[in-house]
Amino acid sequence: MNLIDLDRVGMTYEAASGPVEALAGISLSVAPGEFVSLVGPSGCGKSTLLRIVAGLRPATAGTVTVGGTTVRAPIPDIGMVFQAPILLKWRSILQNVLLPAELAGKDPGPLRRRAEDLLSMAGLAGFGDKLPRELSGGMQQRAALCRALLLDPPLLLMDEPFGALDAMTRDDMALELLRIWGERDLGREARKTVLFVTHSIPEAVFLSDRVVVMSPRPGRIAADLAIDLPRPRTMEMRASEAFGRFNLEIFRALTGRTVGAAGTA
């Protein structure tokens, strides 16, 4: 059974100038343990679709099912990571990671060890008592990822989580995410299901089992491509012919263009 099923999902919202159709006819399934990236031009509804899956905003057409249950309200069993870490600046890193327990009405005490283990796994051992301003942007984003994983959700929704980072830190975070996801140590059945929004074609190819390409607004699915590169992924793989071929295929699906000589497309 799929973890996520979208059936002809649409989203129209009211603007001052009249109704705006953001999404139309989105049908998509994601299997447990699968890593799926959404790519598309700005304004095509990628982030809106993520929020619809989370139950944070209702679709105006179609149905959304997560874990066999129709989504009609915010669902509890997810972790969300946004482009900005959104850490509370007056709380320590450990206290920030423990925040979901408090928001869920749980005693954070028994989860302290798990939070510390997650920080250690993310390379942040010894930083639990630091304030967010004492960490780099990449370290803060790792802490945000630990926070999303605290309650061990089966589904991880990530909305351009590395978009604000420099290129080198972004590459490091991609490798870190795959490590925490369990690429090397876990089989698909034990991994989190990840729905990942990005503008970066190479990032999507590097991380994903599948890349879903969305059209300009109203967002529709223009292509759904399986990325059959071997795992674990390595930086050396980015230089391979297969990696380049997937990048080009996604570019063509996004733009409808082929790549020619310099100055042509």
Secondary structure, 3 states (H helix, E strand, C coil): CCCEEEEEEEEEEEECCEEEEEEEEEEEEECCCCEEEEECCCCCCHHHHHHHHHCCCCCCEEEEEECCEECCCCCCCEEEECCCCCCCCCCCHHHHHCHHHHHCCCCCHHHHHHHHHHHHHCCCCCCCCCCHHHCCHHHHHHHHHHHHHCCCCCEEEEECCCCCCCHHHHHHHHHHHHHHHCCCCCCHHHCCEEEEECCCHHHHHHHCCEEEEECCCCECEEEEEECCCCCCCCHHHHHCHHHHHHHHHHHHHHHCCCCCCCCCC
